[in-house]
């Protein structure tokens, strides 16, 4: 997305979030992706599954995005956090390169990397270093004040200025942008039979 390109209020956003899972019992976790026009209308829905604390999230997301009929209309990817299904960390630079779409990671609270490193070590002794490097590779964490609350984000293939505008356009009903908020509600509703948790 070019720096000078005007960002329309109905730009097509792919919002991604995972469903709830039991880390002691479940091997896979449902992932839902909504196709949204800004923060107002949902035009489509995609789904896949990734391994709990696995390493396949980037590959699985790339596959469903490149195969969707909406690919020609999509203008950015928006993800709730850098990881799915626990610590299945997404390589946002690779996702940007493979899909040719800008990637925005939305973060509810500023990460504590010391705590994250300890949790990664505990989750998988073989892959924790690789996953920590992917988190570091994701780049700078920016802060945005929205609806009297702080929200954080990371980017790949798009400027900080453009992301701020996209978040403001798409966060129509809550601090979380609508494409992610609805993906969360759908994912939890499918897995649990009724949507629960933060939305």
ABEGO torsion letter per residue (X at the ends): XBAABBBBAABBBBBBBBBBBBAAABABBBBBBBBBBEAABBABBBBBBBBBGBAAAAAAAAAAAAABAAAAABABBBBBEABBGEABBBBAAAAAAAAGBBBBBBBABBBBAAAAAAAAAAABAAAAAAAAAAAAAAEBBBBBBBGGBBBBBBBBGBBAAAAAAAAAAABAABABBAAAAAAAAAAAAAAAGBBBEBX
